[in-house]
Amino acid sequence: MTDTGTHHGRIALVTGGNKGIGQQIVQQLAELGMTVYLGARQSDLGVKAAEELRGRGLDVRPLHLDVTDQGIVEAAAAYLAGQHGRLDVLVNNAGISGDITKQAPTAPDLDIVRAVYETNFFGPLRVTSATAALLRAAPAARVVNVTSSLGSLTAMSAPGSPLAALPPSAAYVTSKTALNSLTVQLAKDLRGDGVLVNAADPGACDTDFTRGTPFKAPRTAAQGAAVAVRLATLGPDGPTGGAFNEDGQLPW
C-alpha cells in the first residue's frame, strides 16, 4: 500500500536523474515534499536539471554520482551522511542499453556486456551497499531498482509471448534479470531493518533511451516514473522483494 502520510523532510537519492524517467522520478518525489538529490554522472548536466526543478519551487539538489566509480559513490554516500545522517529513499535508476547489435549470446562484444553490467547491475549493488548504513538509519527506508519486463525469464521464454520473439541479448536483458535477482537478495538483507526493496518496470517510455531502437515506446517518462514513485512511497504494509509495473506484480 502507498503511504498517504506526509513526505516532507524525507531525503531521497535518484541515480541517473538528469533526464528521462530519472528526471521525472526526481520531480515527482520532490512534488511530494521530499528533499531529492539528483544524481548525475556529468556534473554540469546534473546542475542544470536541478536548477530547472528548483525554479519550480522544488527542493532538488545536484549530486555528482557515477555509479560505475567506487570512489565517487563512496564520496556521495559520505556527503549524504554528513548532511543528513540517513537516506529515506534510494532509486537506482541509472542504466544503459549498450549497442544492441553486438549482444548476440553466440557472438557478443564482451566489452559491451561488461559495460552494461557495470551500470545496470554493479551500479545498483555499489550504490545500495555504500548507502546501506544510511538506509538502516532511516525509520522506514525504501529502495527501488528500475528494471524492465525484458528481464522476466517467464515472459522471455513463454511460447507466444511478444518478448520471446525479440532478438536474443547477452547484455541488457540479462543485466535486468540479474538486477531482479539482486532485488530479492537486498530485500532479504534489509527486511529486518524495516527497509522495503522492490523493482519497478516503467514500461517502454518515449525517452532518449528508446529513440532510435526498434522498441515501440507508447508511454511518457512521467507515466513510467509513477511506478517507481509508488514503490518509493510504500506504507509499512507494502511488499518487498518483488517486481512491479503499473498493473501489478510481474512474473520472474
Residue, then its C-alpha position, 0 to 999 in steps of 0.5 A: m500500500t502507498d503511504t498517504g502520510t506526509h513526505h516532507g523532510r524525507i531525503a531521497l537519492v535518484t541515480g541517473g536523474n538528469k533526464g528521462i524517467g530519472q528526471q521525472i522520478v526526481q520531480q515527482l518525489a520532490e512534488l511530494g515534499m521530499t528533499v531529492y538529490l539528483g544524481a548525475r554522472q556529468s556534473d554540469l548536466g546534473v546542475k542544470a536539471a536541478e536548477e530547472l526543478r528548483g525554479r519550480g519551487l522544488d527542493v532538488r539538489p545536484l549530486h555528482l554520482d557515477v555509479t560505475d566509480q567506487g570512489i565517487v559513490e563512496a564520496a556521495a554516500a559520505y556527503l549524504a551522511g554528513q548532511h543528513g545522517r540517513l537516506d529515506v529513499l534510494v532509486n537506482n535508476a541509472g542504466i544503459s542499453g549498450d549497442i544492441t547489435k553486438q549482444a548476440p549470446t553466440a557472438p557478443d562484444l564482451d566489452i559491451v556486456r561488461a559495460v552494461y553490467e557495470t551500470n545496470f547491475f554493479g551500479p545498483l549493488r555499489v550504490t545500495s551497499a555504500t548507502a546501506a548504513l544510511l538506509r538502516a538509519a532511516p525509520a522506514a527506508r525504501v529502495v527501488n531498482v528500475t528494471s524492465s519486463l525484458g528481464s522476466l525469464t517467464a515472459m522471455s521464454a513463454p511460447g507466444s509471448p511478444l518478448a520471446a520473439l525479440p532478438p536474443s541479448a547477452a547484455y541488457v536483458t540479462s543485466k535486468t534479470a540479474l538486477n531482479s535477482l539482486t532485488v530479492q537478495l537486498a530485500k532479504d538483507l534489509r527486511g529486518d531493518g524495516v527497509l522495503v526493496n522492490a523493482a519497478d518496470p516503467g514500461a517502454c517510455d518515449t525517452d532518449f533511451t528508446r529513440g532510435t531502437p526498434f522498441k515501440a515506446p507508447r508511454t511518457a517518462a512521467q507515466g513510467a516514473a509513477v511506478a517507481v514513485r509508488l514503490a518509493t512511497l510504500g506504507p509499512d504494509g507494502p511488499t518487498g522483494g518483488a517486481f512491479n509495473e503499473d498493473g501489478q506484480l510481474p512474473w520472474 
